[in-house]
Amino acid sequence: MALLALIPALVVLPLDGPRDRVGVDYLGALALAVTTFSLTFGLNRLGIAGPRPWVLATLAAFPLSLALLVLQERRASAPILPPELLSLRPVQAVAAASFVLGAGWMGSFLITPLLLQAVLGLSAAMTSLVSIPRATFIALSSPAAGRLGMRLGEPRLVQWASAGLAVSFVCMAAGAAYRSTLILAVALAAGGWALGHAQPGLLTSIGNAVDEQHMGTATSLQQTANQIGAVVGMGLFSALAADARRPGPFVLAYLLAAACAVACGGLAGWIHQDREPFLPPVPVCDDGREQAPPEQRPTFGAVPT
């Protein structure tokens, strides 16, 4: 599947232009790796192994490594996480929204098969069939998400998608409470459709907030925040409902996921442009042709310099 994506990419995507060579922030990369590992691994093991000394020691390393990361990035000539990038409100809002969205989504993703098999008594094959529409609707929503993002704006798209995702989680809580496979199946499909609108909106929002040179760093930050949130959510939700044989813990977990979706929508309200877009819109003439910028328009009678 990766080769199927690589072959057309080699043909379609343009080559990068010449760029200035910059050094690699190895210390910053190391500090970032230790920071993310100590947080995600510590939380994951805390939900499984409990508050053992080595688990608490791993979590205690997080604030120390985070402080070292901030110190290194402020002094590095080519930081892996530029401080000026992290100071932008849209970047902060998107990162926080991606974190809570990942926690609610992946937490519910982990416990749903457990609910279907341990409480509703479905087989592994039936659990897969019920869950397939969730991923299918994520893929099918991409074209609609692009059009709605252009029409509504990405922040509003994320807000509406988060509201829809919250409703789907509430329906999943109802399906768990009433032990209804039908309600759960419909809610799973609706949740996939909503997430397929929320994720592109967040990614586009953070891309629009930064210069082209920071595009890769900004989008990577969004994905990293989402993955860290996913690990936190999986650890928390598995602690709530992993061993449950009755609907109650699952209902609580789905309502918590709904709260995460509501928080994502609230944080989307803080996404706005702190700067002008990197590429201004191109003016169009009456006949539909693109109008050249003033500095590119020919000036008759002027002496070229």
Secondary structure in CASP SS format (residue, H / E / C, confidence):
PFRMAT SS
TARGET T0000
AUTHOR 0000-0000-0000
METHOD secondary structure of the structure
MODEL  1
M C 1.00
A H 1.00
L H 1.00
L H 1.00
A H 1.00
L H 1.00
I H 1.00
P H 1.00
A H 1.00
L H 1.00
V H 1.00
V H 1.00
L C 1.00
P C 1.00
L C 1.00
D C 1.00
G C 1.00
P C 1.00
R C 1.00
D C 1.00
R C 1.00
V C 1.00
G C 1.00
V C 1.00
D C 1.00
Y H 1.00
L H 1.00
G H 1.00
A H 1.00
L H 1.00
A H 1.00
L H 1.00
A H 1.00
V H 1.00
T H 1.00
T H 1.00
F H 1.00
S H 1.00
L H 1.00
T H 1.00
F H 1.00
G H 1.00
L H 1.00
N H 1.00
R H 1.00
L H 1.00
G H 1.00
I H 1.00
A H 1.00
G C 1.00
P C 1.00
R C 1.00
P H 1.00
W H 1.00
V H 1.00
L H 1.00
A H 1.00
T H 1.00
L H 1.00
A H 1.00
A H 1.00
F H 1.00
P H 1.00
L H 1.00
S H 1.00
L H 1.00
A H 1.00
L H 1.00
L H 1.00
V H 1.00
L H 1.00
Q H 1.00
E H 1.00
R H 1.00
R H 1.00
A C 1.00
S C 1.00
A C 1.00
P C 1.00
I C 1.00
L C 1.00
P C 1.00
P H 1.00
E H 1.00
L H 1.00
L H 1.00
S C 1.00
L C 1.00
R H 1.00
P H 1.00
V H 1.00
Q H 1.00
A H 1.00
V H 1.00
A H 1.00
A H 1.00
A H 1.00
S H 1.00
F H 1.00
V H 1.00
L H 1.00
G H 1.00
A H 1.00
G H 1.00
W H 1.00
M H 1.00
G H 1.00
S H 1.00
F H 1.00
L H 1.00
I H 1.00
T H 1.00
P H 1.00
L H 1.00
L H 1.00
L H 1.00
Q H 1.00
A H 1.00
V H 1.00
L C 1.00
G C 1.00
L C 1.00
S C 1.00
A H 1.00
A H 1.00
M H 1.00
T H 1.00
S H 1.00
L H 1.00
V H 1.00
S H 1.00
I H 1.00
P H 1.00
R H 1.00
A H 1.00
T H 1.00
F H 1.00
I H 1.00
A H 1.00
L H 1.00
S C 1.00
S H 1.00
P H 1.00
A H 1.00
A H 1.00
G H 1.00
R H 1.00
L H 1.00
G H 1.00
M H 1.00
R H 1.00
L H 1.00
G C 1.00
E H 1.00
P H 1.00
R H 1.00
L H 1.00
V H 1.00
Q H 1.00
W H 1.00
A H 1.00
S H 1.00
A H 1.00
G H 1.00
L H 1.00
A H 1.00
V H 1.00
S H 1.00
F H 1.00
V H 1.00
C H 1.00
M H 1.00
A H 1.00
A H 1.00
G H 1.00
A H 1.00
A H 1.00
Y H 1.00
R C 1.00
S C 1.00
T H 1.00
L H 1.00
I H 1.00
L H 1.00
A H 1.00
V H 1.00
A H 1.00
L H 1.00
A H 1.00
A H 1.00
G H 1.00
G H 1.00
W H 1.00
A H 1.00
L H 1.00
G H 1.00
H H 1.00
A H 1.00
Q H 1.00
P H 1.00
G H 1.00
L H 1.00
L H 1.00
T H 1.00
S H 1.00
I H 1.00
G H 1.00
N H 1.00
A C 1.00
V C 1.00
D C 1.00
E H 1.00
Q H 1.00
H H 1.00
M H 1.00
G H 1.00
T H 1.00
A H 1.00
T H 1.00
S H 1.00
L H 1.00
Q H 1.00
Q H 1.00
T H 1.00
A H 1.00
N H 1.00
Q H 1.00
I H 1.00
G H 1.00
A H 1.00
V H 1.00
V H 1.00
G H 1.00
M H 1.00
G H 1.00
L H 1.00
F H 1.00
S H 1.00
A H 1.00
L H 1.00
A H 1.00
A C 1.00
D C 1.00
A C 1.00
R C 1.00
R C 1.00
P H 1.00
G H 1.00
P H 1.00
F H 1.00
V H 1.00
L H 1.00
A H 1.00
Y H 1.00
L H 1.00
L H 1.00
A H 1.00
A H 1.00
A H 1.00
C H 1.00
A H 1.00
V H 1.00
A H 1.00
C H 1.00
G H 1.00
G H 1.00
L H 1.00
A H 1.00
G C 1.00
W C 1.00
I C 1.00
H C 1.00
Q C 1.00
D C 1.00
R C 1.00
E C 1.00
P C 1.00
F C 1.00
L C 1.00
P C 1.00
P C 1.00
V C 1.00
P C 1.00
V E 1.00
C C 1.00
D C 1.00
D C 1.00
G C 1.00
R C 1.00
E E 1.00
Q C 1.00
A C 1.00
P C 1.00
P H 1.00
E H 1.00
Q H 1.00
R C 1.00
P C 1.00
T C 1.00
F C 1.00
G C 1.00
A C 1.00
V C 1.00
P C 1.00
T C 1.00
END
